[in-house]
Amino acid sequence: MEILKQLLVWRRDVRHFRTDAVPEALVEDLLDLVQLAPSVGNSQPWRFVRVESAGARATVRASFEACNEEALAGYEGDRARLYAGLKLAGLDRAPLQFAVFCDGATAQGHGLGRGTIPDTLDWSVVGAIHVLWLAARAQGLGLGWVSILDPQAVTAALDVPAGWRLVAYLCLGWPAEEHATPELERRGWQGRTGAGRTVLVR
Ligand SMILES: Cc1cc2nc3c(=O)[nH]c(=O)nc-3n(C[C@H](O)[C@H](O)[C@H](O)COP(=O)(O)O)c2cc1C
């Protein structure tokens, strides 16, 4: 339990990476562990697309720059200044990058569960990403989740099958620094509040 607690406390969203390579066997081990994640009807709808081509990476970075600029324009005053100083993606240095999709057309799981709550298919992909996040941390690797992107632009750049929905774009590599506190908290954007902790029973 203590080890699990340490893993949860030290897991971070990482945006500052060293550029040295991650051994291929380690990447394979991590992706094997992802397959142990829970999924609605055991549908396993996650599709991890490893993004290697310079062209596709450039498209993703351009999309991030445009979306980030647009997001900045939505803030004013001190919040805008704070936002402008945040580093919200490790796309410039992360040696490994994955676009993670949900295969909305998969027959696996035979529809169980998602007939009533279709979003459970996407949530299953999020669960798999969290497994990767923790497994990476356990190996000393850092993972950064980038969602300030135009999903259509990223999907088009990767030429994936129709029906795949972009859930996340992930940067993976050796972290340049270690912290027990979220970067957004350290920079004064948003700390942990425990706001969702209380369950009201009526
Ligand atoms: C669904 C999701 C999307 C996220 N998108 C981004 C993002 O676009 N850019 C970013 O810097 N962090 C992103 N994050 C990371 C959060 O900012 C981070 O989890 C939060 O600040 C708490 O920090 P911690 O993960 O280090 O505990 C995302 C996290 C989740 C779960």
The ligand as a Tripos MOL2 file, in Angstrom:
@<TRIPOS>MOLECULE
LIG
   31    33     1     0     0
SMALL
NO_CHARGES

@<TRIPOS>ATOM
      1 C1         -8.0560   14.7100  -19.5630 C.3       1 LIG1
      2 C2         -6.7940   15.4720  -19.2380 C.ar      1 LIG1
      3 C3         -6.3210   16.4140  -20.1430 C.ar      1 LIG1
      4 C4         -5.1720   17.1590  -19.8650 C.ar      1 LIG1
      5 N1         -4.6860   18.0640  -20.7820 N.ar      1 LIG1
      6 C5         -3.5800   18.7850  -20.4890 C.ar      1 LIG1
      7 C6         -3.0430   19.7260  -21.4100 C.ar      1 LIG1
      8 O1         -3.5330   19.9300  -22.5000 O.2       1 LIG1
      9 N2         -1.9360   20.4190  -21.0770 N.ar      1 LIG1
     10 C7         -1.3440   20.2380  -19.8560 C.ar      1 LIG1
     11 O2         -0.3380   20.9010  -19.5880 O.2       1 LIG1
     12 N3         -1.8080   19.3390  -18.9640 N.ar      1 LIG1
     13 C8         -2.8990   18.6190  -19.2720 C.ar      1 LIG1
     14 N4         -3.3620   17.6890  -18.3770 N.ar      1 LIG1
     15 C9         -2.6390   17.4740  -17.1200 C.3       1 LIG1
     16 C10        -3.2480   18.2430  -15.9850 C.3       1 LIG1
     17 O3         -2.9350   19.6180  -16.1120 O.3       1 LIG1
     18 C11        -2.6770   17.6960  -14.6670 C.3       1 LIG1
     19 O4         -3.0880   16.3530  -14.5250 O.3       1 LIG1
     20 C12        -3.1250   18.5030  -13.4630 C.3       1 LIG1
     21 O5         -2.6170   19.8010  -13.5190 O.3       1 LIG1
     22 C13        -2.6550   17.8610  -12.1370 C.3       1 LIG1
     23 O6         -1.2520   17.6810  -12.1910 O.3       1 LIG1
     24 P1         -0.5930   16.2430  -12.0140 P.3       1 LIG1
     25 O7         -1.0970   15.3570  -13.1330 O.co2     1 LIG1
     26 O8          0.9010   16.4900  -12.1070 O.co2     1 LIG1
     27 O9         -1.0130   15.7140  -10.6910 O.co2     1 LIG1
     28 C14        -4.4970   16.9390  -18.6390 C.ar      1 LIG1
     29 C15        -4.9700   15.9700  -17.7410 C.ar      1 LIG1
     30 C16        -6.1040   15.2390  -18.0400 C.ar      1 LIG1
     31 C17        -6.5840   14.2030  -17.0580 C.3       1 LIG1
@<TRIPOS>BOND
     1     1     2 1
     2     2     3 ar
     3     2    30 ar
     4     3     4 ar
     5     4     5 ar
     6     4    28 ar
     7     5     6 ar
     8     6     7 ar
     9     6    13 1
    10     7     8 2
    11     7     9 ar
    12     9    10 ar
    13    10    11 2
    14    10    12 ar
    15    12    13 ar
    16    13    14 ar
    17    14    15 1
    18    14    28 ar
    19    15    16 1
    20    16    17 1
    21    16    18 1
    22    18    19 1
    23    18    20 1
    24    20    21 1
    25    20    22 1
    26    22    23 1
    27    23    24 1
    28    24    25 2
    29    24    26 1
    30    24    27 1
    31    28    29 ar
    32    29    30 ar
    33    30    31 1
@<TRIPOS>SUBSTRUCTURE
     1 LIG1         1 GROUP 0 **** ****
